[in-house]
Amino acid sequence: MLFHEASPLSIISGSPNIMDLVKCHGAALLHGDRVWRLCITPTEPQIRDISSWLSEVHMDSTGLSTDSLVDAGYRGAASLGDKICGMAMAKIGPNDIVFWFRSHTAADIKWGSAKHNPSDQDDSRRMHPRLTFMAFLEVVKMKSMPWNDYEMDAICSLPLILRDRMNGDAKPTGAAGLDNLQIDDIKLDCLDKLHMVTSEMVHMVEATSPLILALDVNGLLNERNQNNAIKSAKDSFDANGLVSGWNLKLVELTGLIVEETVGRHILTLVEQSSLPVVQKMLYLALDGKEEKEVRFEMKTHSSRADDGPVILVANACSTNDSYGHVIGVCFVAQDMTVHKLAMDKFTRVDGDNKAIIHNPNPLIPPIFGADQFGWCSEWNAAMTKLTGFHRDEVMDKMIVGEVFDSSNGSCLLKNHESFVRLRVIISSALSGKQTDKATFGFYNRNGMDIECILSAYGKENTNAVIDGVFCYIQVHSQELQHALHVKQASEQTTLRKMKAFSYTRYAINNPLSGLLYSREALKSTGLNEEQMRHPNVADHCHHQLDKILADIDHDNITDELFCFELEMVEFVLQDVVQGAISQVVTACRDKDIGVLLNQSEGFTKEKVYGDGIRLQQILSDILFVSVKFSTVGGCVEISCNLTKNSIGKSFDLELRIKHKGLGVPGEILLGTCKDGIKDMSGEALSLVISRYFLKLMNGDIRYVRKASTSTFILTAELASSPAAIGQ
């Protein structure tokens, strides 16, 4: 248009104008002392101020762009508001500048959830999808859409045409009044301008982001007529189609430098599969028919040889002389290699997903999906069968809040807790954290209770960025449903038993309190030393029972884990042994078994420090097991040995409990060699706990079996004084 218009100012007044060159919200031309403005632009004084700022900061720039004048450092950006945020400019001359302006990003983007409820608020961990976008608008309020490379190529090419047109406003009326010197000066000036424009054009071609490939046809069509044009081109093709231009972008992609390509035939540089396409494209260009968006592949060399062919999409441009004859062909191409690989990957992955989701095979589970904003994007046939809601009824609705909701959704959730759990699962999947086998339940269209397991995974786009989520539902089988009901019934039975046990544990304290009162009353009746021994033994047994009840009250006995602690108090070993023996007297009478106590010298009155009640519990449990597995009429022999160790700050205690008979069965003894409990009998569990206590006392338990007798050997370490407790 500019070559045919009388005035270059038609870029403002004509149609199309400079606003049609690139996408923008306004444009302006500063020409000399005047300013022309189109649509949304700064005021004339503001445009002049921007021009002054460019002269100060970017004096050498002939073209630049920014999506934020604030970030670019323009001092008056705040006064422009959000209507003028981005700017691109092209300098035609010292006082001639073309401007393009863009408003903030929010003017170009529409939010799919604009119908949000104003009362919705973000919590401290997760943002509501609709409110998230509102925050995004706030962040980008002073930014415009960025300027693309192809837009800047168009902007930078405009000065090449306009420069001479602007200078052509003051043409000489003729050469009649000029002398030869003036004419020579004009010619030199024209040549300088031509050289400048040509150099700038070559630089732009070499540095531009599109790939530019120029071919020399040597005036091939000068001698042919319209009827035999294609035939002449084919006959003379071998002598033409030689490379005459090869820009830096092609060097970067193919690995071939300019010197290696100029003079070579174009067909030697393309892949074999692309030869027919390139031949046809060149034939038509020689005939003046320019093809658009033709895809072909070029070979790679040197360091890029292992990368495979370069995939290009090109437009053919013919160059004509003053007679209309084609004197050159130029291919302007775009590199589509990365895009093609990404699309192949996306097509493959997305195709696999769609093949699975929409497969009618009954083995495919119910699947639904959501995009990055939470809108329903997938709903397969199995999901329709399970819920009763067709795909068309749920697509483009919010998964959480419209499709699934605890109040009025298509699939009614059981409670608000299920609603929150589903939101957390969807949000976690979008952030890259997959959820496997989470319990999930809802009511379908017919009001049927659906109990299932939900798994959620993030869906990646071509840039490996998660832009959606897939959710797979596993519906419980009838067998699993039955097992769940049995488990639920078992849990309820266990709960009832625990309540009954809790009451029993509470109620047993009352008779124990009565026994304690009776013993205290008996002690006050003036008993002698021998008579006082029996109430004292009862006191020790009472304390032992209190500890056992306290252990149960604090859930210290759990599968594979004990959480007991020891007390450190002064006690007499004889009291502990007598208290343990008293607990098996009745059992010994029933089997006519005698109990024989052998004590080392000084054992009777020795005072030590440790947990005497736990030691009494251990000894009573071992005695009970020994009595149970002794022969009728036999004997249980207890040997006690207490020795002070070499350091002198503690005692080493050894207790041997020997009984006659076949001995304790192996399945019960096996518990003494384990660290945990699994379905043990009472005797086995007592041995496991006894061993645990002895280990806390730096001791252990062993069992030695002989022909007719068997012996438990218990060891423990006790402190000799309060000062030795901490050591």
PyMOL commands that set and color helices and strands:
alter all, ss='L'
color gray80, all
select helices_A, chain A and resi 10-13+18-20+44-57+69-72+77-83+105-107+129-139+149-170+180-207+220-223+229-235+237-239+248-254+258-261+266-268+272-286+302-307+337-357+381-387+391-394+416-430+478-507+509-523+529-553+573-582+585-590+612-628+666-673+682-696+722-724
alter helices_A, ss='H'
color red, helices_A
select strands_A, chain A and resi 26-31+34-39+63-66+86-93+96-102+211-216+242-246+294-298+310-320+326-335+367-371+376-379+404-405+411-413+435-443+449-460+466-475+557-558+561-562+569-572+594-599+607-610+635-644+650-660+700-705+709-719
alter strands_A, ss='S'
color yellow, strands_A
deselect
rebuild
show_as cartoon
